[in-house]
Amino acid sequence: MKQLCITLLSLLLSAACCSQPRASYTEEDIRIFRQYLAHMEPYKASPKSEVMEKTALFFLARPYVAHTLEESDEEVLTVNLREFDCVTFMESVLALSKTLKEDAPDFAAFMQTLQQIRYRNGKVKDYASRIHYTSDWVYENERQGLLRNISSDLGGILEKKKIDFISTHREAYRQLKKDDALWHRIVTMEKNLNDRGGFHYLPKADIASQAAQIPHMAIIAFVTRIEGLDTSHVGFVFHKEDRLTFIHASSARKQVVVDEKTLHDYCAGQKGCVGIIVVCQRSEERRVGKECR
C-alpha cells in the first residue's frame, strides 16, 4: 500500500504548542478512522469510560505487530490503525476516544492528539523526544492534565528502582548505536526520570482484593522485575460480568483480545510481574465503584 508522508503545517496551525513534523500513515488508516467515526456516532455523548470501551472493542482481533514505530530512520509521527503493539493500541484508543468527543472530529485532530500523548511536550524532534518508559509517559500526561496514576489510592506502594534500560542496552536500539549525541539525550532523560523519586504501583498480591475498586477501562501497566525497566506491558482494565480482566494487544495471541485470564491470574502467571500501575483520565479521577468518573 502506498505510504503517505505529509507535513502537518496546515493541519496543526491551531496548535501553536506543537511542532509541524511529518506524519506517516496509509490510505487504509484514513478509511479505518472514518469507519470508526461512523461506528461510534451513537456513543459520542456517552460517558468516557463507555467511549473507551467501545473504541477498544472496535479493534478486537486486529493483528499484533511489534516495532511498528521503528520502521523509519527519521522520527515521524506514525499512525497505524491496521495493526498494533501493546503501546500503540493503548495510545490509539486513548487518542481516538478524546478525538471523538470533539465538536468536529477529523483525522488531523486525531493525529494532533496522538502526537501530544506520545511525545514530550507534544513535539516530535528525534528518537529521544518520544516517551519510551511507561512511568515517564504517565508522568508527562499527568503534567499535561490528561491522566493521573491512582495506584496509591488503591493502597499501592512506591517503586524507586533505577530506570536506565535503554541507555544500558544501547546496542539493541539502532537509533542509538552510532549516535552519541542522541544516546546522551536518552541518558539525560533517564536521569530526570530517576530524580523524580519513583512511581506508585499496586502489588500483584493486592490485585484480587482491590478488584472492585479498579476502574473499568483504566489504563494499566505491568511493573516488571527486569533491571533498569519499569514496565513490560500495557492494556485497559475490563470488568466482564464478575471478572476483572483486561483488553490489550497480545503478543502471545497475536491480536487484540479481551484476555481469558483474570488480571490477578495473568500477573501471577508472569514471573517478572510485580504489580500494576493503574491510571485514570484526569477528568474522571473521582471514582465510584468500578467506574472512573
C-alpha positions, 0 to 999 in steps of 0.5 A: 500500500502506498505510504503517505508522508505529509507535513502537518503545517496546515493541519496543526496551525491551531496548535501553536504548542506543537511542532509541524513534523511529518506524519506517516500513515496509509490510505487504509488508516484514513478509511479505518478512522472514518469507519470508526467515526461512523461506528461510534456516532451513537456513543459520542455523548456517552460517558468516557469510560463507555467511549473507551470501551467501545473504541477498544472493542472496535479493534478486537482481533486486529493483528499484533505487530511489534516495532511498528514505530521503528520502521523509519530512520527519521522520527515521524509521527506514525499512525497505524490503525491496521495493526498494533503493539501493546503501546500503540493500541493503548495510545490509539484508543486513548487518542481516538476516544478524546478525538471523538468527543470533539465538536468536529472530529477529523483525522488531523485532530486525531493525529494532533492528539496522538502526537501530544500523548506520545511525545514530550511536550507534544513535539516530535524532534528525534528518537529521544523526544518520544516517551519510551518508559511507561512511568515517564509517559504517565508522568508527562500526561499527568503534567499535561492534565490528561491522566493521573496514576491512582495506584496509591489510592488503591493502597499501592506502594512506591517503586524507586528502582533505577530506570536506565534500560535503554541507555544500558542496552544501547546496542539493541536500539539502532537509533542509538548505536552510532549516535552519541549525541542522541544516546546522551539525550536518552541518558539525560532523560533517564536521569530526570526520570530517576530524580523524580523519586519513583512511581506508585504501583499496586502489588500483584498480591493486592490485585484480587482484593482491590478488584472492585475498586479498579476502574473499568477501562483504566489504563494499566501497566505491568511493573516488571522485575527486569533491571533498569525497566519499569514496565513490560506491558500495557492494556485497559482494565475490563470488568466482564460480568464478575471478572476483572480482566483486561483488553490489550494487544497480545503478543502471545495471541497475536491480536487484540483480545479481551484476555481469558485470564483474570488480571490477578491470574495473568500477573501471577502467571508472569514471573517478572510481574510485580504489580500494576500501575493503574491510571485514570483520565484526569477528568474522571479521577473521582471514582465510584465503584468500578467506574472512573468518573 
